[in-house]
Structure formats: structure tokens, C-alpha cells
Amino acid sequence: MPYLTLGSKRIHYTSFTPPPSDTPPKHTFLFHHGLGSSQNFFAPVIPALLAHNIQCIAFDTSGAGRSPPTGAPQSVATLAADALAVLDALAVPQAVVVGHSMGGLVAAELAARHGARVAATVWVGPVRPAAAAAAVFDARRALVRRDGGLDELANSIPSAATGSAAGPLARAFVRELILAQDPVGYAAHCEVIRDAQLPAYAEIRCPVLILAGEEDRSAPLEGCKAMFEELQTEKELVVLPGVGHWHCIEVSRLGRSDRCFAETRGRRMSKWPSRLSSSTIEYNSLLCTWVANPLQGSQQVEFHALLRSRSGNYSRQHF
């Protein structure tokens, strides 16, 4: 298994390389998962990106998945530093940073404080720090430390935090992700969210795409709307109907990404129905259309104009 040693931390990662071709990868995506998860959360998204010449790097944060906990205090800032260290170790000067849930906080921190390293960023169900959310995650931390395990959470979250589009296989996947966590690492990540401050949204200059689940109760749409309003850069908020908080896993059951991409690539999506069809669309097709066309000029991902012309099939909202 590939590991990086970053100071006292041992980080498991996977670098997915596109099939051999005459041209280098168009972009590098760095994937940062959320609480109770691992790099495997992004597995349904990555193959379609590889097929369109995108390098993908996914890793388990310290204390999650296959990266053992160190016992040291963690914060959004330390997780952001770890993400930068992963890029440095793999000689990646700049990346499109994709963050889910807690990872959305980390992606926002990177974009605000280390803008030169972030070409663009995608926040998938990003958590917005608030007193009510802090109380919820502090209660989770206390529960895990009291019981010494994650069985209670693993038996409730897969149903409570998924949407109507999720099937039993998706919920089983979520349950397995949670049960695979180290309780010490899970509690530490609860503290990260509990203690998080609002990111400096107004200081972000790179393009931002927010993907929100219409039925997300862990990172509600209202929070996504609030952070969207605070952004002063190229931005887009896309709502995925029938989806809760485990977006990649929930929506992957709705269709094949390569077929969806082929359907979207050759036509203007603005001619399509204004609402997603759950029988034909897939979450990762949006990421594919976002990066499929050659960039013009700099490494910045000019997704705003792309989505303006192609996003009619998504519930695309400007607030």
C-alpha cells in the first residue's frame, strides 16, 4: 500500500493516472473526504475523470481509513497543511481541490489561505460552522469516547443521512465506511468540526462549485446558500435532487457515468429538461463536463461559463 510519511503522520493515498496518451493530464484533482469516511467515498467519481485525462489523487486523512491516528490535536488548519504536504510529496504544484463535508471546510481553507495551489475547488455537501452543528458533533465525540466504538452511529447514519435516491447498497457502503474508522480518529475529526471557524469565503479568488444534496440534513442547503452568498468569485451552486449527505455513493446507483458524459458532451444541456432525471444522470457527469473542454489561457478552470451553457439538466441556482 502506498503511504506518505508527513512528520509524525502516516498517510495512505492513491494516485490514479489516466490511460497512456500523447498528451499529459489536463488537470490534477485532489480529493479530501469527510468525517467517518475515506478516500473510497470518491470511488464512483474517479473512473469517469480518468477517462477524460484527469489525474486523481485521493488520500485518507490522519486518523481515518488506513491512515492511523497520532493522538495529536487536529484542526481545519492542520488538515489543510496535510493536504498541502501530500501535494508537495507528489510534486503537484496546483490542483483542483474536491472536499466532501468536513473536507469542504479544508478545501475552503486551502482556497482562501493558499490560493496559488488551488486552481479551482469543488465543495460537496460542505459543512458550515455554526453553534448548532458544533453541539451535534461534540455529542458524537462524547458518544464515541464513552462507548469506545462506532456501532450506534453506523446503525443510524446510513439511513438518517442519505436521501430518497439512495438504495440499500449505498447505505451498506456508508455503514462500512463508518465501522472501518478508528474511534480515536473519528472523535478527533468531530473536534475539528466542533471547533471550526467560518472560512474566509470572501478572500477566495479561484472558481468555486458547490454541490448540495436537496435532502441533506447534515450539511443543509441553507448553509450552502449562505456560503455561496459570501463568495466573491466565480461561483456556482448546483442542487442534486433526492440526494442526502453521501452524494458520491448515493447518486452512483442512478446510471453509468461514461454514458451520461457521452450524452452531455455533444449537446447543449440548456436544451434539456430543467430538472434532473434520476434514470439518466449521475453526480460525476457534472465534474466531467466541468473539466472536459480544453482550458483557455491560465490553469484556472473556467467552469462558470461552461455551466452557464450546459447545466440546464441540473437544478442550478443563483442566489
ABEGO torsion letter per residue (X at the ends): XBBBBBEABBBBBBBBBBBBBABBBABBBBBBBBBGBBAAAAAAAAAAAAAAGBBBBBBBBBGBEABBBAGBBBBAAAAAAAAAAAAAAAGBABBBBBBBEAAAAAAAAAAAABAAABABBBBBGBBBBBAAAAAAAAAAAAAAAAAGBAAAAAAAAAAAABBAABBAAAAAAAAAAAAABBAAAAAAAAAAAAABBBBBAAABABBBBBBBBAABAABBAAAAAAAAAABABBBBBBBBBGBBABAAAAAAAAEBAAAAAAAAAABBAAABBABBBAAABBAAAAAAAAAABBBBEBABBBAAAAAAAAAAABBBBBX
